[in-house]
């Protein structure tokens, strides 16, 4: 493994390095963070929060993939209150032609859904995460938006597949993966009254 002085150097290589070095740095980001004695969490949060802007400035498809994959491995550091800023970008990534980018978007959505649904999954824990209780309206808006995207990417050939995992790699499959995770975390019946 190539040695990195710190996470800043790692992201510099992802954004500016040669193709192989950029890919290597991207795939090692999470491991690098976990091995560092004192990762620069402020820098990482700032990087995640600025990721839509950074992403827009990247012209090479392979570098976009490396960047998104690296960001997805640090996404857990972002506070729940900051997720709303990133949802438009995540919806954009979920529709990307590149399957690795879509899968990274699914992982980032899953990182958001955990804290957003904590109060639903653990209603008997009023003190912990009391500041993170999300308005159910946002969860329902995400549910409706994901369902709306499903209709855009629907194809009759998907009827032959019983399980999401057996669907061919596609935007439809990625959206389904994010939607099912949201439904599972909110629990049965949470979205029953939503009009589709």
Secondary structure, DSSP 8 states (H G I E B T S, - for coil): ----SSHHHHHHHHHHS-HHHHHHHHHHHHHHHHH-TT--HHHHHHHHHTHHHHHHT---HHHHHHHHHHHHHHGGGS-GGGHHHHHHHHHHHHT-S-HHHHHHHHHHHHHHHHHHTHHHHTTT--STTGGG---HHHHHHHHHHHHHHHHHH--GGGGG-SSGGGS-SSHHHHHHHHHHHHHHHH-TTTTTT---
